[in-house]
């Protein structure tokens, strides 16, 4: 398999976490979106990252890639086995995408005022998840899941964005410590990713 990725992109990071959690060997091609490799131009009409190539199949869109990997390599499972549990996980993933990942472009390149506002909104969303994170060791689960793989890139980048978890959210802080120490998360960090927490 080949993954066309960008080292500092949270969506690409999420896919790398899933690959690491599955213990999959993959060739990672680091891409500059301004100068995409010719291979990517031929494979993906949108030139979007991440893009995964598995034999003759090309998959793009981070959520689609992650679900494809979970179905193709079912051990360890990163989504619940029952339809209701999978639907609930997908709803949470969609919410994380809409409420958290939608703020990333501003956090990465907005002016000071926009950045502060996006940082506040992200912090409100994180603190709002405090009651959920008291229920189980992982996000709504007893084991590491696709939801955790989606949350980890956001938590990893908090210092880079100047966002600090408040003392009023101890369950979020404990979860963040546990999540960022997970072997799949640790092994998915490279280059720029490590510098974000330096």
C-alpha positions, 0 to 999 in steps of 0.5 A: 500500500502507498499513502500520499500524505502531508506530515503536518496535516491532521487528517493525514495524521489520523490515517497514519494512526489507523495504519499504525494501530493495524500494524500495517506496512505502507509506503508514505509519500510526503506531498507538497500540495502546491506541487503534487507528485505526478502519480497523485495527479493520475490517481486522484482527480481532486489531488486531495490528501490523504490518498491511499493506494491498495493494489488497484484501488485508490481511496481518498477522503480520511473517513473513507480511508479509515473505514476501508482499512478497518473493514479490510484489516479487521483485527484489531477492530476500530469500530464496534461490531454491531450496526447500532454501535457503528452508527453511534461511532460514525455520528461522533466522528461526523461531529468531531469533523464538523466541530473540531476539524472545521477549525483547523484551517483558521488555527493554522492560518487565520489572523490573530483575532480569528485564531483566538476565536477558533482556539476558544471554540475548540476548547469549549468543544473539548471541555464539553466532552468531559462528561463523556470521557468520564464514562470509559477509558477511551472515547465512548469505548473500552478500547482504542477506536477510530474515534480516538484516532480522529481525536489524537491529531487535534490533541497533539497540536494543541500546544502548537495552536496555543490552546491549553486544557483548563484545570476544570477538565481533568477527565479530558487531560487524563484522556489526552495523556493516555491517548498521546501515549498510545503506541499507534499515536506515538509511532505515527508522529514524524518530522513536523509532527514532533516539533508541534509539541516541542 
